Amino acid sequence: MPDRHERAMDQHGQTYVLDLPLNGTDTTLDSGYRFDAASTFGRTAPLVVEIGSGAGDCVVHAAAERPDLDFLAFEVWLPGVAHTVTKAVAAGVTNLRIAVADAAWSLPVMCAPGSLREVWTFFPDPWPKTKHHKRRMVQQKFALDIAELLEPGGSWRLATDWADYAWQMRDVVEDCPALLNPHAGRLADPGDPQVDPEGERGGFAPRFELRPITRFERKGLKVDRVVRDLHVVRTR
């Protein structure tokens, strides 16, 4: 890591990175742990979780723009964690913490049902080969877990620039009985040369205003990838 990131981790890592009890691996959380947001942040505020925060562009931007919310970012890529800490220090945000843990396993352990205002899953690994699709994060069980963690009326926001993953995400979230897609039937055929197999079904949301264009997204745009956003709400 660059020296400035190492310095940021040395000086501020304890402030931003949670000290988690891990269960014999680098990223799997002990099943008895429960995250106490009020104690951690020193206040009671709505909690937003970003899964796979990368270099922290989105979550740090959001934390600065929305000081009324608390943010918990999950990331296992350590250089990305260091980038996030560096940006958080520069922005002066105090409403952000980072969990270096596998989110799919750890989030249902850490957080109580109905405790999250929003969950963000932006650009998860697309696992493009068909034989690897089973490794994709957004699957039926994961959607059920997220729905249970959201408060009634809470939002799950997703984005991907991989067309067939966007269609899979849409199927998964719309098949979850506790989630409602308020954008059903909208934004069909956004101009992607890969044609939606379900024609005019649509179901995609406008770009989320707190999601900045990251370096990763710019790379996709340079090769003409179309970004699709999804936004669903817990109904019960």
Backbone bond lengths (Angstrom), bond angles and torsions (degrees), N, CA, C in turn:
res aa  C-N    CA-C-N  psi(-1)  N-CA   C-N-CA  omega(-1)  CA-C   N-CA-C  phi
1 M - - - 1.463 - - 1.524 109.79 -
2 P 1.328 118.36 148.27 1.462 120.51 173.86 1.529 110.77 -58.61
3 D 1.323 115.05 153.35 1.465 120.17 -176.68 1.527 112.38 -56.75
4 R 1.340 116.91 -37.82 1.466 118.70 -176.44 1.524 111.46 -65.80
5 H 1.346 116.48 -32.43 1.460 119.13 177.83 1.526 110.88 -73.63
6 E 1.334 116.35 -38.34 1.465 119.47 176.93 1.525 110.41 -63.53
7 R 1.328 116.20 -40.60 1.470 119.41 178.20 1.524 110.55 -64.58
8 A 1.314 116.40 -41.55 1.468 119.62 179.59 1.518 110.94 -62.21
9 M 1.335 116.59 -41.62 1.462 119.85 179.13 1.521 110.74 -66.81
10 D 1.333 116.48 -42.44 1.466 120.10 -179.58 1.532 111.25 -63.55
11 Q 1.321 116.45 -41.07 1.463 120.59 -173.46 1.529 113.50 -87.97
12 H 1.336 116.68 -29.66 1.467 119.09 -171.38 1.526 114.09 -129.44
13 G 1.330 116.80 -1.10 1.460 119.29 -178.13 1.515 112.84 -57.75
14 Q 1.326 117.05 -39.65 1.463 119.84 -178.72 1.527 112.04 -67.11
15 T 1.316 116.84 -24.26 1.466 120.28 178.55 1.518 111.26 -74.57
16 Y 1.330 116.11 -42.22 1.462 120.03 -171.35 1.523 114.55 -101.05
17 V 1.315 118.18 -30.30 1.467 120.84 -174.52 1.524 109.13 -96.27
18 L 1.320 116.23 123.17 1.462 120.87 -178.63 1.522 111.02 -67.67
19 D 1.311 115.68 141.90 1.466 122.35 174.03 1.526 107.27 -89.24
20 L 1.318 116.61 96.18 1.460 121.68 -171.77 1.525 111.79 -99.94
21 P 1.326 117.65 141.61 1.471 120.67 173.51 1.527 109.31 -79.84
22 L 1.313 116.33 110.28 1.457 120.49 -176.94 1.516 110.75 -94.91
23 N 1.311 114.80 151.89 1.461 121.45 -172.06 1.520 111.26 -101.68
24 G 1.333 116.15 64.81 1.453 120.19 174.12 1.512 115.36 79.19
25 T 1.333 119.30 0.04 1.456 122.05 175.70 1.520 108.21 -131.22
26 D 1.326 115.29 177.54 1.458 119.19 -179.26 1.523 112.70 -76.67
27 T 1.347 117.83 -24.41 1.462 119.26 -170.37 1.523 115.13 -132.19
28 T 1.328 118.71 0.94 1.464 120.77 -178.96 1.523 109.71 -99.74
29 L 1.309 115.72 123.68 1.458 122.01 -172.79 1.522 111.83 -80.98
30 D 1.327 116.13 145.89 1.456 120.94 172.72 1.526 109.31 -61.27
31 S 1.324 115.96 133.56 1.467 120.91 -172.26 1.530 113.49 -68.32
32 G 1.321 118.12 -11.98 1.459 120.32 -179.42 1.519 114.56 -92.55
33 Y 1.326 117.14 -0.14 1.463 120.15 -175.20 1.530 111.37 -85.97
34 R 1.335 116.73 141.08 1.465 121.68 174.77 1.533 108.41 -133.53
35 F 1.304 116.65 127.66 1.461 122.87 -179.14 1.525 110.07 -73.84
36 D 1.329 116.52 126.23 1.463 122.55 178.48 1.526 107.88 -103.38
37 A 1.323 116.08 93.54 1.462 120.24 -174.99 1.523 111.89 -64.18
38 A 1.319 117.56 -42.39 1.464 120.64 -177.33 1.524 111.22 -61.57
39 S 1.331 116.02 -42.22 1.461 119.85 178.87 1.527 111.19 -69.48
40 T 1.321 116.21 -40.57 1.463 120.79 -177.54 1.520 111.70 -64.75
41 F 1.326 117.00 -46.05 1.462 121.10 -175.96 1.527 113.14 -93.47
42 G 1.325 116.82 -9.24 1.453 120.04 179.67 1.512 113.98 71.83
43 R 1.331 116.72 23.82 1.459 120.84 179.49 1.524 108.25 -165.80
44 T 1.310 116.40 171.40 1.456 121.98 173.53 1.522 108.21 -109.71
45 A 1.328 115.96 116.07 1.464 121.70 -178.65 1.520 108.26 -147.70
46 P 1.326 118.25 157.56 1.469 119.99 176.29 1.524 110.65 -58.50
47 L 1.336 115.84 141.69 1.461 121.50 -176.02 1.524 110.25 -109.34
48 V 1.340 115.04 129.41 1.462 123.05 176.63 1.521 108.29 -114.57
49 V 1.329 116.67 133.82 1.462 122.35 179.74 1.522 109.38 -113.01
50 E 1.327 116.70 130.52 1.465 120.30 169.20 1.519 108.42 -109.26
51 I 1.318 115.89 126.72 1.462 122.38 -179.89 1.521 108.42 -99.34
52 G 1.327 116.40 118.18 1.456 120.67 -177.26 1.514 111.04 77.15
53 S 1.322 116.02 65.60 1.469 120.91 -173.33 1.517 113.26 -81.48
54 G 1.332 118.31 -5.16 1.458 121.16 175.71 1.510 112.20 58.01
55 A 1.333 115.77 -128.17 1.460 121.30 -178.75 1.522 112.48 -86.57
56 G 1.324 117.18 6.04 1.458 120.81 171.75 1.511 116.63 87.11
57 D 1.332 117.51 7.33 1.472 119.46 -176.87 1.523 111.91 -57.10
58 C 1.318 116.38 -47.83 1.464 120.24 -175.08 1.524 111.47 -72.34
59 V 1.325 116.88 -50.67 1.462 119.05 -171.89 1.527 111.95 -69.01
60 V 1.329 117.80 -35.78 1.470 119.22 177.75 1.527 110.07 -69.33
61 H 1.321 116.24 -42.13 1.470 120.16 176.18 1.527 110.77 -58.00
62 A 1.331 115.91 -46.36 1.466 120.24 -178.73 1.522 111.45 -65.36
63 A 1.338 116.76 -41.50 1.462 120.11 -179.97 1.529 111.17 -62.48
64 A 1.328 116.15 -36.19 1.465 119.69 178.24 1.527 111.61 -72.14
65 E 1.332 116.02 -37.96 1.465 120.70 -177.95 1.529 112.43 -76.10
66 R 1.334 116.33 -28.98 1.468 120.37 -175.19 1.528 110.49 -124.94
67 P 1.321 117.96 73.52 1.469 120.44 179.64 1.522 113.17 -66.50
68 D 1.332 117.24 -10.92 1.464 120.79 177.99 1.521 112.54 -80.34
69 L 1.333 117.03 -8.78 1.461 122.12 179.84 1.518 110.13 -111.50
70 D 1.331 116.42 154.16 1.461 121.73 170.25 1.522 108.74 -105.48
71 F 1.341 116.12 147.43 1.457 121.69 -174.21 1.531 110.81 -127.18
72 L 1.322 115.05 135.99 1.460 122.59 175.27 1.521 107.28 -123.72
73 A 1.331 116.27 116.69 1.462 121.94 -177.32 1.523 110.01 -105.47
74 F 1.320 116.31 132.29 1.463 121.89 174.93 1.521 109.09 -103.07
75 E 1.334 116.41 125.46 1.463 121.05 177.12 1.527 109.07 -156.25
76 V 1.339 116.65 133.32 1.464 120.61 179.25 1.523 111.88 -106.58
77 W 1.321 117.73 -8.23 1.463 122.54 177.72 1.527 108.01 -81.12
78 L 1.327 117.10 105.69 1.464 120.90 -170.62 1.526 113.73 -62.67
79 P 1.339 120.28 -40.11 1.469 117.60 174.14 1.527 112.22 -58.79
80 G 1.338 116.97 -35.44 1.460 120.05 176.43 1.516 111.82 -65.44
81 V 1.327 116.55 -38.87 1.469 120.69 176.58 1.527 110.04 -61.15
82 A 1.343 116.04 -43.66 1.465 119.99 179.36 1.527 111.17 -63.68
83 H 1.330 116.98 -42.29 1.469 120.81 175.78 1.530 110.13 -57.94
84 T 1.333 115.88 -43.99 1.461 120.40 -177.65 1.519 111.23 -63.11
85 V 1.319 116.72 -44.33 1.468 120.25 178.42 1.526 110.35 -61.25
86 T 1.337 116.58 -44.34 1.467 120.42 179.05 1.523 110.96 -58.11
87 K 1.333 116.60 -45.43 1.468 120.81 -179.29 1.526 111.43 -68.70
88 A 1.327 116.49 -37.74 1.464 119.81 179.34 1.526 111.13 -63.80
89 V 1.333 115.94 -41.65 1.470 120.04 177.96 1.527 110.10 -63.30
90 A 1.332 116.01 -45.47 1.467 120.13 -179.11 1.524 111.56 -62.50
91 A 1.333 116.48 -36.32 1.466 120.86 -179.15 1.522 112.40 -81.81
92 G 1.329 116.41 -15.87 1.459 120.41 179.80 1.515 114.14 72.02
93 V 1.330 117.44 25.89 1.466 119.42 -177.91 1.530 110.09 -82.27
94 T 1.307 115.44 142.79 1.465 121.56 177.71 1.523 111.85 -117.99
95 N 1.314 117.39 -2.79 1.470 122.65 -175.10 1.523 112.17 -103.09
96 L 1.331 116.06 35.52 1.465 121.81 -178.38 1.520 110.33 -137.11
97 R 1.338 115.95 135.48 1.455 122.32 169.88 1.526 108.56 -133.51
98 I 1.331 115.24 155.80 1.463 121.63 -176.18 1.519 109.14 -122.02
99 A 1.318 115.97 131.73 1.463 122.38 175.58 1.522 108.61 -108.70
100 V 1.318 116.34 115.98 1.465 120.68 176.41 1.524 106.43 -89.09
101 A 1.321 114.98 83.25 1.464 121.42 -174.20 1.516 109.08 -159.34
102 D 1.319 115.29 155.99 1.457 121.53 176.33 1.528 109.32 -68.70
103 A 1.322 116.92 115.06 1.465 120.26 -172.36 1.516 112.86 -67.53
104 A 1.329 117.17 -39.76 1.465 119.35 -176.38 1.523 111.02 -59.16
105 W 1.316 116.84 -37.14 1.464 121.23 178.86 1.527 111.27 -85.36
106 S 1.323 116.75 -43.83 1.458 121.16 -167.33 1.519 114.42 -82.23
107 L 1.324 117.88 -33.17 1.463 119.59 -174.87 1.526 112.71 -59.51
108 P 1.344 120.16 -46.39 1.469 119.06 177.92 1.528 113.35 -66.31
109 V 1.341 116.63 -21.74 1.463 120.60 177.11 1.529 109.98 -79.18
110 M 1.322 116.32 -45.77 1.460 121.77 -173.61 1.521 113.55 -71.32
111 C 1.318 116.20 -38.32 1.465 120.16 -167.92 1.521 111.46 -112.90
112 A 1.304 115.99 140.49 1.462 121.75 -178.59 1.524 110.58 -76.93
113 P 1.321 117.32 152.85 1.468 120.04 174.61 1.528 111.03 -55.69
114 G 1.320 115.67 138.26 1.457 120.98 178.08 1.511 115.66 72.54
115 S 1.346 117.39 16.94 1.466 119.78 -173.48 1.527 114.23 -99.71
116 L 1.331 118.68 -5.13 1.459 120.98 -173.97 1.525 111.39 -110.10
117 R 1.320 115.62 133.68 1.466 120.33 176.08 1.534 109.87 -76.07
118 E 1.342 115.64 -44.41 1.458 119.60 178.76 1.525 109.88 -146.23
119 V 1.344 115.04 154.69 1.460 123.15 169.86 1.524 106.95 -127.12
120 W 1.333 116.08 134.53 1.463 121.41 179.27 1.523 109.21 -117.77
121 T 1.316 116.06 130.98 1.466 122.22 176.33 1.522 107.08 -130.55
122 F 1.326 116.18 89.10 1.457 121.40 -174.73 1.530 110.52 -105.02
123 F 1.314 115.67 122.19 1.462 123.35 176.51 1.531 113.23 56.61
124 P 1.328 117.23 53.59 1.469 118.79 173.23 1.522 109.91 -66.71
125 D 1.316 116.29 159.05 1.470 121.53 -179.55 1.524 109.34 -52.74
126 P 1.354 118.96 122.97 1.467 120.03 -176.25 1.521 114.60 -79.47
127 W 1.334 117.36 -12.45 1.467 119.22 -177.18 1.537 109.34 38.97
128 P 1.333 117.37 71.72 1.463 120.89 -167.89 1.524 116.12 -66.94
129 K 1.323 118.27 -28.08 1.467 118.88 -179.80 1.530 110.20 -70.66
130 T 1.323 116.02 137.08 1.464 120.74 -177.10 1.520 111.84 -55.13
131 K 1.315 117.34 -39.83 1.463 120.40 -177.43 1.526 112.38 -67.65
132 H 1.342 116.17 -14.74 1.466 120.61 -179.72 1.527 113.25 -102.91
133 H 1.327 118.31 0.89 1.466 120.13 -177.28 1.525 112.39 -58.65
134 K 1.322 116.40 -27.62 1.467 119.72 179.57 1.526 111.85 -64.97
135 R 1.342 116.81 -16.79 1.464 120.37 179.28 1.533 112.62 -86.29
136 R 1.294 117.14 -8.88 1.459 119.70 -179.20 1.529 110.89 -61.16
137 M 1.310 115.41 142.33 1.463 120.24 -175.41 1.524 112.45 -67.75
138 V 1.319 117.00 -43.90 1.463 120.26 -172.88 1.523 109.35 -81.36
139 Q 1.320 114.46 92.53 1.461 123.70 178.64 1.528 107.61 -127.67
140 Q 1.315 116.20 174.84 1.467 120.87 -173.98 1.526 112.76 -57.83
141 K 1.341 117.74 -47.75 1.468 119.47 -177.64 1.525 110.88 -63.61
142 F 1.319 116.24 -40.83 1.460 119.73 179.83 1.525 110.62 -61.57
143 A 1.323 116.83 -40.94 1.466 120.57 178.37 1.523 111.16 -62.77
144 L 1.318 116.84 -40.47 1.465 120.35 177.73 1.525 110.92 -63.05
145 D 1.344 116.22 -40.24 1.467 120.35 177.77 1.529 110.85 -62.83
146 I 1.330 116.21 -46.47 1.465 119.82 -179.09 1.525 110.53 -62.45
147 A 1.324 116.76 -43.88 1.466 120.45 -179.89 1.523 111.07 -58.80
148 E 1.324 116.80 -39.73 1.467 120.24 -179.77 1.525 111.66 -68.36
149 L 1.331 117.14 -33.96 1.457 120.99 -177.44 1.526 112.88 -76.84
150 L 1.326 116.91 -27.19 1.461 120.01 -179.35 1.525 111.36 -71.31
151 E 1.325 115.95 144.90 1.455 119.93 170.56 1.532 108.45 -72.33
152 P 1.326 118.96 156.89 1.464 119.88 175.68 1.531 110.43 -55.39
153 G 1.320 116.25 128.20 1.457 120.80 -175.43 1.511 113.83 87.17
154 G 1.346 117.33 -4.31 1.457 121.24 178.71 1.519 111.93 -71.64
155 S 1.329 116.40 160.19 1.461 122.27 -172.07 1.518 112.63 -116.07
156 W 1.327 114.95 143.14 1.469 122.50 167.83 1.515 106.54 -114.76
157 R 1.320 116.27 121.32 1.460 122.24 -179.30 1.521 109.09 -114.31
158 L 1.319 116.15 133.62 1.455 122.13 -177.63 1.524 109.47 -133.56
159 A 1.329 116.06 155.55 1.460 120.76 174.09 1.518 108.71 -153.25
160 T 1.324 115.94 145.99 1.458 121.95 174.68 1.519 108.76 -154.28
161 D 1.333 116.08 152.95 1.458 120.24 173.45 1.528 110.52 -109.42
162 W 1.323 116.14 19.12 1.462 122.09 177.73 1.523 106.96 -109.59
163 A 1.329 117.19 110.91 1.467 121.93 -166.83 1.523 113.26 -56.63
164 D 1.332 117.79 -50.64 1.469 117.69 -174.34 1.522 111.89 -71.16
165 Y 1.337 117.07 -23.18 1.466 119.37 174.31 1.529 109.34 -72.38
166 A 1.324 117.06 -36.64 1.467 119.68 176.55 1.520 110.59 -60.40
167 W 1.323 116.98 -42.18 1.466 120.00 179.62 1.526 110.59 -66.69
168 Q 1.356 115.52 -38.78 1.465 118.73 177.43 1.525 110.53 -64.29
169 M 1.332 116.76 -45.45 1.464 120.48 177.82 1.526 110.91 -56.14
170 R 1.323 116.07 -45.90 1.462 120.53 179.73 1.525 110.88 -58.37
171 D 1.342 116.39 -43.94 1.466 119.74 179.41 1.523 110.86 -62.71
172 V 1.333 115.74 -44.33 1.463 120.52 -176.33 1.523 110.83 -63.56
173 V 1.324 117.38 -49.45 1.470 118.91 -175.08 1.527 111.43 -70.89
174 E 1.334 117.44 -34.19 1.465 118.96 -179.65 1.523 111.99 -76.75
175 D 1.333 117.07 -19.65 1.465 120.49 177.00 1.521 112.62 -85.18
176 C 1.343 117.29 -10.05 1.465 120.68 -179.15 1.529 108.74 -81.70
177 P 1.331 118.62 118.93 1.470 120.62 -172.75 1.522 114.62 -64.24
178 A 1.327 117.87 -22.22 1.468 120.08 -178.02 1.523 112.94 -91.57
179 L 1.336 117.20 0.10 1.457 120.93 -177.59 1.525 110.84 -116.62
180 L 1.318 116.00 140.00 1.461 122.51 178.47 1.523 108.98 -118.59
181 N 1.322 116.34 132.84 1.462 121.41 175.39 1.531 108.98 -96.10
182 P 1.342 118.25 102.62 1.464 119.81 -178.68 1.520 113.35 -71.25
183 H 1.335 116.33 -7.29 1.464 120.98 -179.45 1.526 111.52 -107.03
184 A 1.307 117.51 16.11 1.465 120.94 -179.34 1.528 110.11 -54.31
185 G 1.334 114.95 131.95 1.456 120.91 178.97 1.510 114.79 83.76
186 R 1.332 118.24 -2.47 1.461 120.78 -176.92 1.530 111.59 -102.22
187 L 1.313 115.78 161.94 1.467 124.20 175.88 1.526 112.12 51.88
188 A 1.301 115.88 44.91 1.461 119.83 172.54 1.524 109.37 -73.63
189 D 1.348 116.17 147.79 1.464 122.33 175.60 1.527 112.18 49.69
190 P 1.344 117.58 73.98 1.455 119.89 -177.79 1.525 113.96 -78.70
191 G 1.334 118.20 11.69 1.448 120.65 178.65 1.510 114.61 101.15
192 D 1.300 117.15 5.11 1.456 121.13 177.93 1.529 109.08 -70.12
193 P 1.347 118.08 135.08 1.464 119.38 176.22 1.523 112.86 -63.59
194 Q 1.336 117.01 -19.00 1.461 119.87 173.76 1.531 107.84 -85.00
195 V 1.300 116.47 116.26 1.456 121.70 -172.23 1.517 110.31 -81.35
196 D 1.318 115.73 133.02 1.460 121.99 176.29 1.528 108.73 -57.95
197 P 1.336 117.97 123.96 1.468 119.56 -178.75 1.521 113.10 -63.69
198 E 1.335 116.89 -15.53 1.462 119.42 178.82 1.528 111.82 -108.51
199 G 1.327 115.05 28.83 1.453 120.90 170.88 1.508 114.29 57.56
200 E 1.319 115.95 -114.85 1.458 121.46 -173.46 1.528 112.86 -94.45
201 R 1.313 117.64 21.08 1.465 119.17 -176.86 1.524 112.01 -60.99
202 G 1.325 117.39 -43.64 1.461 120.18 179.14 1.517 112.24 62.72
203 G 1.326 115.74 -139.94 1.457 120.85 -178.99 1.512 113.42 104.15
204 F 1.329 116.85 7.82 1.458 120.38 -177.45 1.526 111.03 -96.96
205 A 1.335 114.69 154.00 1.463 121.48 -173.13 1.523 110.90 -100.98
206 P 1.325 117.66 160.06 1.469 120.09 170.10 1.522 109.70 -62.96
207 R 1.318 115.60 159.50 1.458 120.09 178.29 1.529 110.00 -57.86
208 F 1.337 115.20 134.52 1.461 121.66 179.42 1.524 108.96 -72.13
209 E 1.332 116.55 129.49 1.462 120.73 -171.25 1.523 113.48 -66.26
210 L 1.330 118.90 -23.28 1.468 120.95 179.55 1.530 112.72 -91.27
211 R 1.323 117.43 4.58 1.466 120.45 179.02 1.524 109.19 -100.62
212 P 1.341 117.90 100.32 1.464 120.26 -179.83 1.526 110.85 -73.38
213 I 1.311 116.36 161.37 1.466 120.36 174.73 1.523 107.93 -76.99
214 T 1.317 116.34 118.48 1.461 121.96 -177.72 1.529 110.69 -94.55
215 R 1.317 115.82 168.49 1.468 120.57 176.09 1.520 110.56 -58.87
216 F 1.318 117.27 -38.49 1.461 121.58 178.31 1.530 110.50 -61.28
217 E 1.326 116.48 -45.44 1.462 119.82 -179.33 1.521 110.95 -65.46
218 R 1.328 117.11 -39.02 1.469 120.02 179.49 1.525 111.46 -60.15
219 K 1.323 116.91 -37.04 1.465 119.95 178.06 1.519 110.38 -60.64
220 G 1.327 116.85 -42.32 1.452 120.33 178.39 1.514 112.45 -66.04
221 L 1.329 116.38 -39.83 1.459 120.29 -179.78 1.523 111.40 -64.70
222 K 1.338 116.75 -32.05 1.464 120.20 179.64 1.526 112.27 -65.85
223 V 1.329 116.79 -25.02 1.472 120.16 177.75 1.529 110.03 -106.88
224 D 1.329 115.27 25.02 1.472 122.96 171.78 1.522 114.37 66.38
225 R 1.321 117.32 29.07 1.461 118.60 172.84 1.529 109.49 -77.73
226 V 1.315 116.00 140.29 1.460 121.92 178.39 1.523 108.92 -99.06
227 V 1.316 116.68 127.90 1.463 121.50 178.84 1.525 108.92 -86.51
228 R 1.321 115.28 130.32 1.463 120.73 175.82 1.526 108.85 -115.93
229 D 1.320 115.64 130.98 1.462 122.37 176.84 1.519 109.92 -104.09
230 L 1.320 115.66 146.50 1.458 122.69 171.78 1.526 108.65 -126.27
231 H 1.311 115.94 147.05 1.464 121.50 177.04 1.520 107.66 -144.21
232 V 1.327 116.05 117.00 1.462 120.67 178.12 1.521 109.09 -125.68
233 V 1.328 115.30 158.37 1.465 122.20 -173.13 1.519 109.34 -126.41
234 R 1.338 115.96 138.19 1.458 119.63 174.68 1.529 109.28 -73.28
235 T 1.325 115.38 127.84 1.465 119.90 -176.32 1.516 113.18 -100.08
236 R 1.333 117.90 -25.16 1.467 120.13 -177.22 1.522 109.87 -156.32
